[in-house]
């Protein structure tokens, strides 16, 4: 089954916790702390693969979880790092987050990207030895791995997209010029999924053609097979607009152009070649009339070619016109001279924090302080005291006093994962 849009949840592995441990060996006095650090949580990694051509594997696997890191152990032993979860997706897969922002666009075979980062492991008590702290009873929790709700979309990557009304002959053309074997029948909407075919134009040129299921009026708003498949021509460089010669050719042209224009990306401005199909045995006088009528409404720069996909008439003219247009389209633009710009240094946003009074308590937020809070064991008095020291060094405690905090009032660190301590 061809599936080109799915929703999935990805959960990177949590980091392992550090441990509190002291050496207890015969003949070793005052062995000291030797608790090891926790291991890193595994990442979620997407890998683009030409061996995949659909997102059907995710229809029944809605949750993807990487391995968590292992806890530390005695003798300063480091916890096991969680294994990364490697997920193969088709080339052309785009991942969007809940806000609709693109976070990954995989356009090359074997391209890899970390979608969700595993959590860092917590430090064991051996990490906290100092001249002032000889026997620390502090160990950190591991950080939580990133959790994301994603929408995955497959947008085929092809040089040329075949578009037109149902039964215009797109699948027949693809079958005639490539090794693709799309389903062909004499009823509308035979093609229910995009098809790809490699076309050898000459010894030096091979192009990838995509046959898009037939469009109808209102397709850009979801009618018929609609915009579910228009996304597959977003990446194409050239469109071949096929029209059945037995139809109202002017009306057919206007219908498709309107849907291309009304799509979320204006595809009507994409370089096009208009093709009148099924000309074998057609009356030459009527054909000439239809060509003249079309030429009055299509741009002068747009080639207008007549073919018979089934009879393989005019195919070479079409393919060489495609090759010529692609050569113009892919011509590299001249690079503008690079101007030297002043280098501006930006503050370290990780260290930034803010304090906000909400009701009878205070909310402290900031990437760095929230990470410290997440790693701290709030049931351990020494760990809480260390967190207070960190807040004092960062200036947070001073700001809390400036805003009028009183003894016994609650401090909440973080808006997403809330950690509470009393002032």
Beta strands, then each sheet from edge to edge (+ up, - down):
strand 1: 5-11
strand 2: 44-49
strand 3: 63-65
strand 4: 85-90
strand 5: 93-96
strand 6: 102-106
strand 7: 112-116
strand 8: 147-154
strand 9: 160-164
strand 10: 195-202
strand 11: 205-211
strand 12: 238-244
strand 13: 271-277
strand 14: 303-306
strand 15: 354-358
strand 16: 361-365
strand 17: 410-413
strand 18: 419-422
sheet 1: 3+ 1+ 8- 5+ 6-
sheet 2: 4+ 2+ 7-
sheet 3: 10+ 11- 9- 12- 13- 14-
sheet 4: 15+ 16- 17- 18+
end
